[in-house]
Amino acid sequence: MAQLNKKAKQAEKLSGERLIELYMDYVLENEQEPGTVYKFCQTNKISEAEFYNFYGSFEGLKMGIWERFFGHTLEVMQKSKEYASFNNREKMLTLYYTFFEILTANRSYVLFTVKKEESLMKNAGQLKGLRREVKNYTAELIRENNQEKQGRLLKRSETVFSEAAWVQLMFLLKFWMDDNSPQFESTDVAIEKSVNTVFDLFENTPLERVLDLGKFLWKEKMA
């Protein structure tokens, strides 16, 4: 009976969030991904059925990890009383600052799972859900902004902006991975300069910040 109660308690505690924690811990402690769902479940004393209640494969779980990073980002942002009053530029800055704070808290896992591939593009599978979430969020920002515009000429393309945001995030992710500055201060500067540049370009304003960004990236690259 005690054994049954123990199993019931374990099953009761298991959630998608907990499964993610178990997987990330396994990867970091063993310095490799688990070979099979069976082995992973045996190690963590859960059944395969419990695993499949949340994810159909390790690929789905890895994609879920990145989606959860982004979900936590939105949760933190939206708890701020000031968030609702932010304009789109401020929201994008806050999004990236918060997202990279969360990545920094999980830096060992992120570096392991991404750096084992030769390029970010080869991680497209596990980043697919993140890409969808980022594009949906940024498209909604433009959609809300367009509703406030009267003339069609003043409206902005949701597709162009959301795709630009995704490319920008991939650039920032690579920059953050290579950043050796204290508290990743260079990444913070890169976020500010790149977001301002994209908005300046998108709003068809002078391009001084493009040169500023280029000079900064060149300096960091050659340092």
Secondary structure, 3 states (H helix, E strand, C coil): CHHHHHHHHHHHHCCHHHHHHHHHHHHHHHCCCCCCHHHHHHHCCCCHHHHHCCCCCHHHHHHHHHHHHHHHHHHHHHHCCCHHHCCHHHHHHHHHHHHHHHHHHCHHHHHHHHHCCCCHHHHHHHHHHHHHHHHHHHHHHHHHHHHCCCCHHHCCCHHHHHHHHHHHHHHHHHHHHHCCCHHHHHHHHHHHHHHHHHHHHHCCCCCHHHHHHHHHHHHHHHC
